[in-house]
């Protein structure tokens, strides 16, 4: 499988061995995916069973580093028209910047003093940075997001893969719903998959199994509204930056 390259459905693959210095995130080091579990993950990436419609693009992140750990796969889908003329900000944005943007979208415009109560004195740096790239505007002593900071992803799909411990994958997949619009468990055993299917359904998770050399969807899972958190915004931003960087 080509590394840091597009799949046949226009999804850019990003991981620790790819040239991703331009992204403000890291990836898990070491050799977690050795043997059958690596094959399971690679099969999902290679076969790309998700419905990627015409006019869509996106990125697949393999074990990206986020606050809650390293999800196995995160797939970000974006309409091509959303990024045709998009350009990344000239200065790098931090995790704190996206926390602040998400906060302002949730609660509405806020003054510097109101924002500092929730984010501390360091919020001044985020306000300055976001204002300098045009993502925030100041009106009547209140900061509010501009159209440049809009969320573009149509879907963010998290995948947790396990060969021998699908119940653990259930817990991790449930955790991933704090940022993903859809969260999926991927296992290599149909017998184990059927055992956890009721639990996956009750948790509103998707369930896939690699059986007889093909990927089979047992549950699609609920599609939650986006963005669910500042991490949703991070993945949206990272995907746009990565796609733009490859053009």
N, C-alpha and C positions, 0 to 999 in steps of 0.2 A: 504493500500500500504506500503510495507516495506520501511523504511527510511535508506538512505545510503546503498542501496543494489542494486543488478543488476535486471533489468527487464528481461522478457523472451527473449529479443533480445540483451542481453549483454550490456546494457547501464546502467552505474552506476548513481544512483540518489543522488544528493548532495544538501543540503539546510541548513537553519540556525540551525536546531535541530540535524543535523548529526555531527559526530565527524570529523571536518575538520580543526583542529588546525594546521595540517601540510601544509595547503594551505595559500598562502599570500594574501587571499582575504576575504571579509566579505559577509554577506547576510543581506537582509532587516529584521529588527526586527519587532515586533508587529503583529497584526492580519489582514493584508490587505485581505487575502483570506478567508473570512468568507461567508457561505451560498453558493448561486448558482455559484459565480465566482470561489470559491475554487473547487467546483465540476467540473466546466468546465476545469480548469487546470489539475486536477487529472485525468479526463477522457482522456485527451490527453496523459498524461504520461502512464496511465494504458494501453490504447489501442495501443499506440506507432505506429501510422499509417505510419510513414516514412519507406522508403525502405532501411532497413539495411541489406546489402548483407552478404553472408557467408564470413568469414575471416575479418569482421569489428568488431570494438568495439568502445567504446566512453563513454561520460558522459552527463548527463542532469543536468544543474545548475538551481535551482529555485531561482529567484530574487537575482542574484549575484550583488555585488557592483562594478560598474565601473565608469569611469569619467563622463559619460553622465547620470547616474542614476542607476535604478534597472530594467533591462529588465525582463519580467515575466519568460520566459524560454530561456535558451541557450543550444542547443544540439550540441555537438562536436563529429564528427565521424572520426575515425582513423583506418587505417589498422593495424591488430594485429601484422603483421610482423615488423611494424615500431617501436614497443615498446617491442618486445620480449626480447631483450638484453639491452634495454635502462635503465639507472639509473639516478635519479635526481642528480643535483650537490650537493656536500657536504655542501655548504653554501647556504643560501636563497638568491634568486635574487629579486631585487626590480622592481617596475614599471618603474623607471628611466632607469634601465638596458635594459628593453625591448624597451623603446623609442629609446635608443642608437643603439641597434641591428637593429631595423627597419630602422633607418636613414642610417646606413652603407650599408644595403642591397639595399636601394633606390638610394643613391648617389655614392656608391663605397668607397674604402679605404680612410681614412683621418688621418692626423697627429693630435697629441694632441692639438696643437694650433688651428687648424681648427675646431676640435670638441668642444673645450672650447668656441669658439666664438658663437656657436649655443646653447650650453648646460650649459655654465657657468663653474666656477671653480669646482663645485661639480661633474662634469663629470669625474674627476680624480678617484673618488671612484668607479664609474661604470666601468671605464676602468680596474682598478686593480682587481675588483671583477670578471669581465667577463674573463679577462686573466687568473686569478688564477684557474678557473674551465675549462679552455680550450675552451671557446666559442669565444675568440678573439686571433688573432696572430699579432705579430708586425714584419714587414719586411720593410726595407728601411725607417724607421721612420714613417710608416703608419700602422694604425690598420685596420684589416679586419676580418669579421666573419669566423669561421671555420665550418666544417661539423656538429660538435656537436650542433650548434645553429640553425640547419635547421628547417624549418616549416614542420610539419608532417600531420596536419589535412586535410582530403579530403573535409570536409565541416563543416561549422559552421552555424547553423540555429537558428535564433532568433524568438521567438513567443511572440506576445502581445495579451492578452486575455481580452475581454470586453463583458459584458452582455448587458448593456444599452447605451453605448456610443462608438460604433464601429468607429466613425469618429476620436475620440481621439486616438483609437488604430492605425488608419491609420497614424497619425502624428508620434506616437512613433515607429511604425514599419519602417517608412521611415528613422527616425533617426538611427535606428539600422543597417542600411546598411553601416554605417561607419566602422563596424567591421565584420558584418555577410556576408557570401557568399549567403545566402538566408534569407529573412525576411518575416514572416507570420503574418497575422491577424487571430485571432480565436474568433468567436462569437457564442452565443447560440441561435440566431434567424435567420432563413433563410430569412425572410422578410427584416431584417436590412442588412443582408449580401448582398442581391441582390441590395439594394440601394447603397452600397459603392463599389460594384464590378467594375464599370467603373473606379472609382478613384484608386482602388487597381491595376487594370490592367495598367493604365497609369503610375503609380509609380513603376511598375515592381515588385509588392509584391505578395506573395502567400495569399490565402484566404481559410479558413476552417470554417465549421459550424458544431456544434453538434446538429443534427436534428433527431428526433424520436429515441433517444438513440443510435445514431451512428454518427461517424465522417465522414463528406463528404468534399472532396476537390473540391472547385469551381475554384481555380486558383493555379497553381503550383508555379508561381513566377520565376523571373530570377535568375539564378545561376551566381553570380559575381565571378571574379577571386580573389584568396587569396594569401597572407594575405593582407587585405585592410588597416590595420593600426597596431600599436603596440598592441592594445587590441586584435586583432586576435591572435597575438603571445601569449598574456597572457592566453587566453582560451585554446589554443593548449597546452601550458605548464601545466596549472592547470589540464587539463584532463589527460595528461600523468602521472603527479605526483599522482593524485588520483587513477588511475587504477593500477599503480605500487604499491602504498601503500596497496591496497587491496589484492595483491597476496602473 
